[in-house]
């Protein structure tokens, strides 16, 4: 069997390994002692936290990996659909429940925000239309292969391109649809799902709301990290070999062909290489002797995150699994992130409490709070100072909305900032999604899932096509492996 070396055991790297294991010998290199990349966990005293992604959508993309292996996903992990996707708190005291049931959600928007039910339904129908047009081309195929554009499905999508609303920003489109600024802010928030700015990103990204409100939001019964554990078990059962604490240092290229990977302990010869590492890291370190696609690498980066992991010695019945505390001036918040490269004085705060479902994640009568705000990637800011100021702002907001003194309830704390994100995951600047999607051309400026100049070299993960987040990382693995397998004439599963 031919050998494939995958650099990085992020969710895309593991998914790629599973897809290839039937026809290839697969070795996955991971510099950390754990697998899963950003999808990881931390434990502080008796509290367990999902350290990275907290929302599970499109579970069928995960189940597909088990199906192609002849396994049942239920034998590895289970999950549930959330009846309430998220609870939103506005500065003026307005509280909005994003119900999974569409009719209930539409009624909630109408009653709390005064919107016409017809307008809300029309918006969701538009988002669904964008999804149906873009899915076959932008999400499921490579944009960088000529064969993609010979497909009738692709041709149809391209002919309907005028319907995907790429010439307005998300904010412009949402403002034209809804009368209440709170509704606009609600739907603008979906730009943050791939680290973008709703005041710059094309309205095409409103497609994200369709995935959440029409397909649903889910949560694994044992927490998000159980997803990484389950996929790792499946990969190992398929014969995939994982080498942890093994850092790739160089992709060895001979005669314009990737032939091996040099690590901190050995050189592994192979027939193919797949990099699940950030594309900037891949070129700047692993391929430092080769010309890099500067027009891609110099694109603006997505936002990063500042996360506080708090063990709280009280339970809050007024909070759900997912909660959002909105800022007063959303535009000012995004200007601070993307133009000023700093953190606004008033920020939107996301609070994720997995112990609402996974009771063992916190001691009795306690909760584990994952408290996150969107911040710029690291470019030399004084993060120690910014963290102190941001924490004070977060505490003030939570205290005001929940009428509490949260500081007195924190019994354990850990902080994750862009510097640490970059250190742990090799994501350049700590940007969570690689390049931002703040222009209508962003989708075409992501790196292809294969190298155009070095044969047998492929790419997957959030920094390449089609983008970041668990679903898109899964799709990047599917695209990259399909191209690789077609080279050897294997039928793609």
ZIHU-V192409 format. One record per residue. N is the residue number from 1. RES is the residue in three letters. SS is DSSP state (helix for helix, strand for strand, loop for the rest). NEAR is the number of other C-alpha atoms within 10 Angstrom. Layout:
n=N res=RES ss=SS near=NEAR
n=N res=RES ss=SS near=NEAR
This chain:
n=1 res=UNK ss=loop near=10
n=2 res=UNK ss=strand near=11
n=3 res=UNK ss=strand near=19
n=4 res=UNK ss=strand near=26
n=5 res=UNK ss=strand near=24
n=6 res=UNK ss=strand near=28
n=7 res=UNK ss=strand near=27
n=8 res=UNK ss=loop near=32
n=9 res=UNK ss=loop near=31
n=10 res=UNK ss=strand near=27
n=11 res=UNK ss=helix near=28
n=12 res=UNK ss=helix near=32
n=13 res=UNK ss=helix near=29
n=14 res=UNK ss=helix near=27
n=15 res=UNK ss=helix near=28
n=16 res=UNK ss=helix near=32
n=17 res=UNK ss=helix near=33
n=18 res=UNK ss=helix near=26
n=19 res=UNK ss=helix near=25
n=20 res=UNK ss=helix near=23
n=21 res=UNK ss=loop near=22
n=22 res=UNK ss=loop near=16
n=23 res=UNK ss=loop near=14
n=24 res=UNK ss=strand near=18
n=25 res=UNK ss=strand near=19
n=26 res=UNK ss=strand near=28
n=27 res=UNK ss=strand near=21
n=28 res=UNK ss=strand near=25
n=29 res=UNK ss=strand near=25
n=30 res=UNK ss=loop near=26
n=31 res=UNK ss=loop near=21
n=32 res=UNK ss=loop near=17
n=33 res=UNK ss=loop near=9
n=34 res=UNK ss=loop near=16
n=35 res=UNK ss=loop near=26
n=36 res=UNK ss=strand near=24
n=37 res=UNK ss=loop near=23
n=38 res=UNK ss=loop near=22
n=39 res=UNK ss=loop near=22
n=40 res=UNK ss=loop near=20
n=41 res=UNK ss=strand near=17
n=42 res=UNK ss=strand near=14
n=43 res=UNK ss=strand near=13
n=44 res=UNK ss=strand near=16
n=45 res=UNK ss=loop near=12
n=46 res=UNK ss=loop near=12
n=47 res=UNK ss=strand near=21
n=48 res=UNK ss=strand near=23
n=49 res=UNK ss=strand near=26
n=50 res=UNK ss=strand near=24
n=51 res=UNK ss=loop near=19
n=52 res=UNK ss=loop near=21
n=53 res=UNK ss=loop near=14
n=54 res=UNK ss=loop near=22
n=55 res=UNK ss=loop near=18
n=56 res=UNK ss=strand near=22
n=57 res=UNK ss=loop near=19
n=58 res=UNK ss=loop near=16
n=59 res=UNK ss=loop near=17
n=60 res=UNK ss=helix near=12
n=61 res=UNK ss=helix near=16
n=62 res=UNK ss=helix near=18
n=63 res=UNK ss=helix near=15
n=64 res=UNK ss=helix near=16
n=65 res=UNK ss=helix near=23
n=66 res=UNK ss=helix near=22
n=67 res=UNK ss=helix near=13
n=68 res=UNK ss=helix near=13
n=69 res=UNK ss=loop near=17
n=70 res=UNK ss=loop near=9
n=71 res=UNK ss=loop near=14
n=72 res=UNK ss=loop near=14
n=73 res=UNK ss=helix near=19
n=74 res=UNK ss=helix near=11
n=75 res=UNK ss=helix near=9
n=76 res=UNK ss=loop near=15
n=77 res=UNK ss=loop near=17
n=78 res=UNK ss=loop near=15
n=79 res=UNK ss=strand near=18
n=80 res=UNK ss=strand near=12
n=81 res=UNK ss=strand near=15
n=82 res=UNK ss=loop near=17
n=83 res=UNK ss=loop near=14
n=84 res=UNK ss=strand near=18
n=85 res=UNK ss=strand near=23
n=86 res=UNK ss=strand near=21
n=87 res=UNK ss=strand near=19
n=88 res=UNK ss=strand near=20
n=89 res=UNK ss=strand near=20
n=90 res=UNK ss=loop near=18
n=91 res=UNK ss=loop near=14
n=92 res=UNK ss=loop near=9
n=93 res=UNK ss=loop near=11
n=94 res=UNK ss=loop near=11
n=95 res=UNK ss=strand near=16
n=96 res=UNK ss=strand near=20
n=97 res=UNK ss=strand near=19
n=98 res=UNK ss=strand near=21
n=99 res=UNK ss=strand near=21
n=100 res=UNK ss=loop near=21
n=101 res=UNK ss=loop near=15
n=102 res=UNK ss=helix near=16
n=103 res=UNK ss=helix near=11
n=104 res=UNK ss=helix near=13
n=105 res=UNK ss=helix near=20
n=106 res=UNK ss=helix near=20
n=107 res=UNK ss=helix near=17
n=108 res=UNK ss=helix near=19
n=109 res=UNK ss=helix near=19
n=110 res=UNK ss=helix near=17
n=111 res=UNK ss=helix near=13
n=112 res=UNK ss=helix near=14
n=113 res=UNK ss=helix near=18
n=114 res=UNK ss=loop near=14
n=115 res=UNK ss=loop near=19
n=116 res=UNK ss=loop near=16
n=117 res=UNK ss=helix near=17
n=118 res=UNK ss=helix near=11
n=119 res=UNK ss=helix near=15
n=120 res=UNK ss=helix near=20
n=121 res=UNK ss=helix near=15
n=122 res=UNK ss=helix near=13
n=123 res=UNK ss=helix near=20
n=124 res=UNK ss=helix near=21
n=125 res=UNK ss=helix near=15
n=126 res=UNK ss=helix near=19
n=127 res=UNK ss=helix near=23
n=128 res=UNK ss=helix near=20
n=129 res=UNK ss=helix near=15
n=130 res=UNK ss=helix near=25
n=131 res=UNK ss=helix near=22
n=132 res=UNK ss=helix near=14
n=133 res=UNK ss=helix near=20
n=134 res=UNK ss=helix near=20
n=135 res=UNK ss=helix near=14
n=136 res=UNK ss=helix near=15
n=137 res=UNK ss=helix near=21
n=138 res=UNK ss=helix near=18
n=139 res=UNK ss=helix near=19
n=140 res=UNK ss=loop near=16
n=141 res=UNK ss=loop near=24
n=142 res=UNK ss=loop near=22
n=143 res=UNK ss=loop near=21
n=144 res=UNK ss=loop near=16
n=145 res=UNK ss=loop near=13
n=146 res=UNK ss=helix near=9
n=147 res=UNK ss=helix near=11
n=148 res=UNK ss=helix near=16
n=149 res=UNK ss=helix near=16
n=150 res=UNK ss=helix near=10
n=151 res=UNK ss=loop near=12
n=152 res=UNK ss=helix near=10
n=153 res=UNK ss=helix near=13
n=154 res=UNK ss=helix near=20
n=155 res=UNK ss=helix near=14
n=156 res=UNK ss=helix near=13
n=157 res=UNK ss=helix near=21
n=158 res=UNK ss=helix near=16
n=159 res=UNK ss=helix near=10
n=160 res=UNK ss=loop near=13
n=161 res=UNK ss=helix near=14
n=162 res=UNK ss=helix near=11
n=163 res=UNK ss=helix near=14
n=164 res=UNK ss=helix near=24
n=165 res=UNK ss=loop near=19
n=166 res=UNK ss=loop near=18
n=167 res=UNK ss=loop near=15
n=168 res=UNK ss=loop near=18
n=169 res=UNK ss=strand near=24
n=170 res=UNK ss=helix near=28
n=171 res=UNK ss=helix near=24
n=172 res=UNK ss=helix near=17
n=173 res=UNK ss=helix near=21
n=174 res=UNK ss=helix near=22
n=175 res=UNK ss=helix near=17
n=176 res=UNK ss=helix near=10
n=177 res=UNK ss=helix near=16
n=178 res=UNK ss=loop near=19
n=179 res=UNK ss=loop near=15
n=180 res=UNK ss=loop near=12
n=181 res=UNK ss=helix near=11
n=182 res=UNK ss=helix near=18
n=183 res=UNK ss=helix near=20
n=184 res=UNK ss=helix near=19
n=185 res=UNK ss=helix near=21
n=186 res=UNK ss=helix near=16
n=187 res=UNK ss=helix near=19
n=188 res=UNK ss=helix near=26
n=189 res=UNK ss=helix near=20
n=190 res=UNK ss=helix near=20
n=191 res=UNK ss=helix near=26
n=192 res=UNK ss=helix near=16
n=193 res=UNK ss=helix near=17
n=194 res=UNK ss=helix near=22
n=195 res=UNK ss=loop near=26
n=196 res=UNK ss=loop near=27
n=197 res=UNK ss=loop near=29
n=198 res=UNK ss=loop near=28
n=199 res=UNK ss=loop near=19
n=200 res=UNK ss=loop near=19
n=201 res=UNK ss=loop near=25
n=202 res=UNK ss=strand near=27
n=203 res=UNK ss=helix near=26
n=204 res=UNK ss=helix near=22
n=205 res=UNK ss=helix near=27
n=206 res=UNK ss=helix near=30
n=207 res=UNK ss=helix near=23
n=208 res=UNK ss=helix near=18
n=209 res=UNK ss=helix near=22
n=210 res=UNK ss=helix near=20
n=211 res=UNK ss=helix near=17
n=212 res=UNK ss=helix near=19
n=213 res=UNK ss=helix near=18
n=214 res=UNK ss=helix near=15
n=215 res=UNK ss=helix near=14
n=216 res=UNK ss=loop near=22
n=217 res=UNK ss=loop near=22
n=218 res=UNK ss=strand near=21
n=219 res=UNK ss=strand near=23
n=220 res=UNK ss=strand near=21
n=221 res=UNK ss=loop near=16
n=222 res=UNK ss=loop near=18
n=223 res=UNK ss=loop near=22
n=224 res=UNK ss=loop near=23
n=225 res=UNK ss=helix near=22
n=226 res=UNK ss=helix near=21
n=227 res=UNK ss=helix near=24
n=228 res=UNK ss=helix near=23
n=229 res=UNK ss=helix near=18
n=230 res=UNK ss=helix near=18
n=231 res=UNK ss=helix near=25
n=232 res=UNK ss=helix near=22
n=233 res=UNK ss=helix near=14
n=234 res=UNK ss=helix near=22
n=235 res=UNK ss=helix near=25
n=236 res=UNK ss=helix near=15
n=237 res=UNK ss=helix near=13
n=238 res=UNK ss=loop near=18
n=239 res=UNK ss=loop near=17
n=240 res=UNK ss=loop near=22
n=241 res=UNK ss=strand near=17
n=242 res=UNK ss=strand near=21
n=243 res=UNK ss=strand near=17
n=244 res=UNK ss=loop near=16
n=245 res=UNK ss=loop near=15
n=246 res=UNK ss=loop near=20
n=247 res=UNK ss=loop near=19
n=248 res=UNK ss=strand near=25
n=249 res=UNK ss=strand near=18
n=250 res=UNK ss=strand near=19
n=251 res=UNK ss=strand near=27
n=252 res=UNK ss=strand near=20
n=253 res=UNK ss=strand near=18
n=254 res=UNK ss=strand near=11
n=255 res=UNK ss=loop near=8
n=256 res=UNK ss=loop near=13
n=257 res=UNK ss=strand near=18
n=258 res=UNK ss=strand near=21
n=259 res=UNK ss=strand near=21
n=260 res=UNK ss=strand near=21
n=261 res=UNK ss=strand near=24
n=262 res=UNK ss=strand near=17
n=263 res=UNK ss=strand near=18
n=264 res=UNK ss=loop near=12
n=265 res=UNK ss=loop near=11
n=266 res=UNK ss=loop near=12
n=267 res=UNK ss=strand near=15
n=268 res=UNK ss=strand near=17
n=269 res=UNK ss=strand near=16
n=270 res=UNK ss=loop near=19
n=271 res=UNK ss=loop near=17
n=272 res=UNK ss=strand near=22
n=273 res=UNK ss=strand near=28
n=274 res=UNK ss=strand near=27
n=275 res=UNK ss=strand near=27
n=276 res=UNK ss=loop near=31
n=277 res=UNK ss=loop near=30
n=278 res=UNK ss=loop near=24
n=279 res=UNK ss=helix near=27
n=280 res=UNK ss=helix near=23
n=281 res=UNK ss=helix near=17
n=282 res=UNK ss=helix near=21
n=283 res=UNK ss=helix near=20
n=284 res=UNK ss=helix near=14
n=285 res=UNK ss=helix near=14
n=286 res=UNK ss=helix near=20
n=287 res=UNK ss=loop near=17
n=288 res=UNK ss=loop near=13
n=289 res=UNK ss=loop near=13
n=290 res=UNK ss=loop near=13
n=291 res=UNK ss=loop near=10
n=292 res=UNK ss=loop near=16
n=293 res=UNK ss=loop near=11
n=294 res=UNK ss=helix near=10
n=295 res=UNK ss=helix near=10
n=296 res=UNK ss=helix near=17
n=297 res=UNK ss=helix near=19
n=298 res=UNK ss=loop near=10
n=299 res=UNK ss=loop near=15
n=300 res=UNK ss=loop near=16
n=301 res=UNK ss=strand near=24
n=302 res=UNK ss=loop near=27
n=303 res=UNK ss=loop near=29
n=304 res=UNK ss=strand near=27
n=305 res=UNK ss=strand near=20
n=306 res=UNK ss=strand near=24
n=307 res=UNK ss=strand near=25
n=308 res=UNK ss=strand near=21
n=309 res=UNK ss=strand near=26
n=310 res=UNK ss=strand near=24
n=311 res=UNK ss=strand near=26
n=312 res=UNK ss=strand near=23
n=313 res=UNK ss=loop near=19
n=314 res=UNK ss=loop near=15
n=315 res=UNK ss=loop near=15
n=316 res=UNK ss=loop near=13
n=317 res=UNK ss=loop near=7
n=318 res=UNK ss=loop near=8
n=319 res=UNK ss=loop near=17
n=320 res=UNK ss=loop near=20
n=321 res=UNK ss=loop near=20
n=322 res=UNK ss=strand near=20
n=323 res=UNK ss=strand near=20
n=324 res=UNK ss=strand near=23
n=325 res=UNK ss=strand near=20
n=326 res=UNK ss=loop near=22
n=327 res=UNK ss=loop near=20
n=328 res=UNK ss=loop near=16
n=329 res=UNK ss=loop near=14
n=330 res=UNK ss=helix near=18
n=331 res=UNK ss=helix near=14
n=332 res=UNK ss=helix near=16
n=333 res=UNK ss=helix near=22
n=334 res=UNK ss=helix near=26
n=335 res=UNK ss=helix near=16
n=336 res=UNK ss=helix near=17
n=337 res=UNK ss=helix near=21
n=338 res=UNK ss=helix near=22
n=339 res=UNK ss=loop near=10
n=340 res=UNK ss=loop near=12
n=341 res=UNK ss=loop near=18
n=342 res=UNK ss=loop near=21
n=343 res=UNK ss=loop near=23
n=344 res=UNK ss=loop near=22
n=345 res=UNK ss=loop near=14
n=346 res=UNK ss=loop near=18
n=347 res=UNK ss=loop near=24
n=348 res=UNK ss=loop near=22
n=349 res=UNK ss=strand near=22
n=350 res=UNK ss=strand near=20
n=351 res=UNK ss=strand near=24
n=352 res=UNK ss=strand near=24
n=353 res=UNK ss=loop near=23
n=354 res=UNK ss=helix near=28
n=355 res=UNK ss=helix near=22
n=356 res=UNK ss=helix near=19
n=357 res=UNK ss=loop near=16
n=358 res=UNK ss=loop near=15
n=359 res=UNK ss=helix near=16
n=360 res=UNK ss=helix near=15
n=361 res=UNK ss=helix near=23
n=362 res=UNK ss=loop near=24
n=363 res=UNK ss=loop near=18
n=364 res=UNK ss=loop near=11
n=365 res=UNK ss=loop near=11
n=366 res=UNK ss=loop near=19
n=367 res=UNK ss=strand near=25
n=368 res=UNK ss=strand near=30
n=369 res=UNK ss=strand near=26
n=370 res=UNK ss=strand near=23
n=371 res=UNK ss=strand near=20
n=372 res=UNK ss=strand near=21
n=373 res=UNK ss=strand near=18
n=374 res=UNK ss=strand near=21
n=375 res=UNK ss=strand near=29
n=376 res=UNK ss=loop near=26
n=377 res=UNK ss=loop near=29
n=378 res=UNK ss=loop near=22
n=379 res=UNK ss=loop near=14
n=380 res=UNK ss=loop near=9
n=381 res=UNK ss=loop near=13
n=382 res=UNK ss=loop near=10
n=383 res=UNK ss=helix near=17
n=384 res=UNK ss=helix near=9
n=385 res=UNK ss=helix near=9
n=386 res=UNK ss=helix near=16
n=387 res=UNK ss=helix near=18
n=388 res=UNK ss=helix near=10
n=389 res=UNK ss=helix near=14
n=390 res=UNK ss=helix near=20
n=391 res=UNK ss=helix near=16
n=392 res=UNK ss=helix near=13
n=393 res=UNK ss=helix near=17
n=394 res=UNK ss=helix near=23
n=395 res=UNK ss=helix near=15
n=396 res=UNK ss=helix near=16
n=397 res=UNK ss=helix near=20
n=398 res=UNK ss=helix near=18
n=399 res=UNK ss=helix near=13
n=400 res=UNK ss=helix near=13
n=401 res=UNK ss=helix near=14
n=402 res=UNK ss=helix near=14
n=403 res=UNK ss=loop near=9
n=404 res=UNK ss=loop near=13
n=405 res=UNK ss=loop near=13
n=406 res=UNK ss=helix near=17
n=407 res=UNK ss=helix near=14
n=408 res=UNK ss=helix near=9
n=409 res=UNK ss=helix near=15
n=410 res=UNK ss=strand near=17
n=411 res=UNK ss=strand near=13
n=412 res=UNK ss=strand near=15
n=413 res=UNK ss=strand near=13
n=414 res=UNK ss=strand near=13
n=415 res=UNK ss=strand near=14
n=416 res=UNK ss=strand near=16
n=417 res=UNK ss=loop near=20
n=418 res=UNK ss=helix near=25
n=419 res=UNK ss=helix near=22
n=420 res=UNK ss=helix near=16
n=421 res=UNK ss=helix near=23
n=422 res=UNK ss=helix near=19
n=423 res=UNK ss=helix near=12
n=424 res=UNK ss=helix near=14
n=425 res=UNK ss=helix near=20
n=426 res=UNK ss=loop near=21
n=427 res=UNK ss=loop near=26
n=428 res=UNK ss=helix near=25
n=429 res=UNK ss=helix near=23
n=430 res=UNK ss=helix near=27
n=431 res=UNK ss=loop near=27
n=432 res=UNK ss=loop near=29
n=433 res=UNK ss=loop near=26
n=434 res=UNK ss=loop near=29
n=435 res=UNK ss=strand near=31
n=436 res=UNK ss=loop near=28
n=437 res=UNK ss=loop near=27
n=438 res=UNK ss=loop near=24
n=439 res=UNK ss=loop near=18
n=440 res=UNK ss=loop near=19
n=441 res=UNK ss=loop near=12
n=442 res=UNK ss=helix near=17
n=443 res=UNK ss=helix near=19
n=444 res=UNK ss=helix near=14
n=445 res=UNK ss=helix near=19
n=446 res=UNK ss=loop near=25
n=447 res=UNK ss=strand near=23
n=448 res=UNK ss=loop near=22
n=449 res=UNK ss=loop near=29
n=450 res=UNK ss=strand near=26
n=451 res=UNK ss=loop near=13
n=452 res=UNK ss=loop near=11
n=453 res=UNK ss=loop near=12
n=454 res=UNK ss=loop near=15
n=455 res=UNK ss=strand near=17
n=456 res=UNK ss=loop near=21
n=457 res=UNK ss=strand near=25
n=458 res=UNK ss=strand near=24
n=459 res=UNK ss=strand near=31
n=460 res=UNK ss=loop near=38
n=461 res=UNK ss=loop near=34
n=462 res=UNK ss=loop near=32
n=463 res=UNK ss=loop near=30
n=464 res=UNK ss=strand near=27
n=465 res=UNK ss=loop near=31
n=466 res=UNK ss=loop near=30
n=467 res=UNK ss=loop near=28
n=468 res=UNK ss=loop near=25
n=469 res=UNK ss=loop near=23
n=470 res=UNK ss=helix near=25
n=471 res=UNK ss=helix near=21
n=472 res=UNK ss=helix near=23
n=473 res=UNK ss=helix near=27
n=474 res=UNK ss=helix near=25
n=475 res=UNK ss=helix near=25
n=476 res=UNK ss=helix near=33
n=477 res=UNK ss=helix near=29
n=478 res=UNK ss=helix near=24
n=479 res=UNK ss=helix near=24
n=480 res=UNK ss=helix near=24
n=481 res=UNK ss=helix near=26
n=482 res=UNK ss=helix near=20
n=483 res=UNK ss=helix near=17
n=484 res=UNK ss=helix near=22
n=485 res=UNK ss=helix near=17
n=486 res=UNK ss=helix near=11
n=487 res=UNK ss=helix near=10
n=488 res=UNK ss=loop near=10
n=489 res=UNK ss=loop near=8
n=490 res=UNK ss=loop near=11
n=491 res=UNK ss=loop near=9
n=492 res=UNK ss=loop near=13
n=493 res=UNK ss=loop near=15
